[in-house]
Amino acid sequence: MPSRDGRCTFCAIIAGDLPATMIYEDDHMIAFLDHKPLFRGHTLLVPRLHIPLLSDLPADRVTPFFLMSQRLERAVENGLGCDGSMILINNVVSQSVPHLHLHVIPRNRKDGLRFWLGPRHPYTSDHPADTYAEKIRAALAES
């Protein structure tokens, strides 16, 4: 989703042109509250570098990005006193802003969140697990 001037919404937040409730900032990433949270405290971690997908994150930034996601996970859980959290990254499908962002969503037992669990598509004789595994292994070997 672009900002009012057509730029990436997260790039506009990073530039300070759109407001956000900041949680954390450093030279490479920011964390802020989602403006349409699934639950209060729903936090987004975003690299300052405009990249659309996790696979585009430069190798030297992967470790710091995920170390901060671990810290945010604990901060959301401990700070809000929730039972746990859901960590989520969408790539393309369901990605409302085409800029890498990691969700830290506070969760509590019986909180009613079920949207991500279905529908399920089990493996069958027409669609055996081994066929899918082989396709993924082949693509992994090529990368």
N, C-alpha and C positions, 0 to 999 in steps of 0.2 A: 504494500500500500504506500503510495507516495505522499509526501507532505503537501501542504497547500501550494508550495511553489514547484511541485513536481519532483523534488528530490526524494531520495530514500528517507523514510520517516526516522530511522535510527541514525542516519548520518546527520539529519537536522537536529536531533537530540544531542548527539555528540558535539556538534558545532555550537550548541547553546541556543539555537533558533526555535526550538520547541521545548516546552517545559516537561520535566519528568521528576519524579521523586527519587533522588539518587540514594543508593545504598553504598556504592564503592566506585572509585575511579583510580586509574593509574595511567601510565603512558600508553598502554596497549589495549585496555578494555575498560568497560564501565558496567555497572550493575544498577538496575533501577526497578521500581515496582511497575508491573504491567498495568496499563490504564484500564483494562477490562479484565480484571483477575477472575480466575475460576474460584479462588478462595482468597480472602484478605491475606496479604503477605506474598502472593505470587510474584516472584522476582525473575527478571530477565538478565542474563549475562551476555554482553555483546562486545565483539572485538571493535576497536576504533577503526581498523582497516576495513573498508567496504569489500566484503566478500560474501557471495551468496550461500555457499555450502560448506559444511564441515570439511570436506575433502580439499577445499581451497585454502584452508588455514595453513599458513607457512609452518614448516616442521618446528622451527625454533619457538613458535608461539603455542604449540599444542600442549606442552607440559604446563606452562603457567596458566593457560586457560582452564585446564581440567583441575589443577590444584586449587584455583579459585572456585571452581564449581563445587569441589569438596568442602571448602570453607563455607560457602554460601549454604550448602545443604545443611550443615551442622548449625549455622547461625539461624536459618529459618526454623529448624526443628527446635533448637534450644530457646531461641528468642521468643517464639510464639507458643511454646509448650504443646506442639502438635505431636501426634503419634508417629509421624514419618513424613516422607515427601516423595514426590514423583519428579524424576529428572527426565526431561524430554527435549529432543531436537528434531524438528521437522526439516526435511530436505525436499524442496519444491512443493510436493503435495501437502496441503494444509499449512504451508508457510505463508502467513499473511503479509509479512514484510520480507522481500528477497535480500536479506542480510542475515548472516549466521546469527542465531540467538539460541541460547540454552535456557529453558524454563526450569525453575525450581519452584514446585507447586506444593504448598503445605497440604498434608493429608491427615485425616482422622478416620478411625474406623467408623464405618456406616455413614460416611459423609455424602453418599449418594452419587459420587462421580463414577460413571460407568461407560461413558462414550467411547473410550479407547479400547474396550475389551471385545468388541465384536463388529461385524460378524466374523466368526472364525471359519477358516477353510482348512479342514484336516487333510492330511495326505491319504490317498486312496490307491487302489490298484491302477486306476487310470492316471493318477498323479502321484507317483511314488516319491518318497522323500529323497531317495538316492539320486533321482534325476535332477532335482533342484540343487542338491548338494554338489553334484558334479559340475553343473553350470556355474555355481558360485566359486568352486575350487579352480575351474579353468580361468575365470575372469580374474581371480586373485593372482594366479600364476602369471598372467599377462601384465599385471600392474606393477 
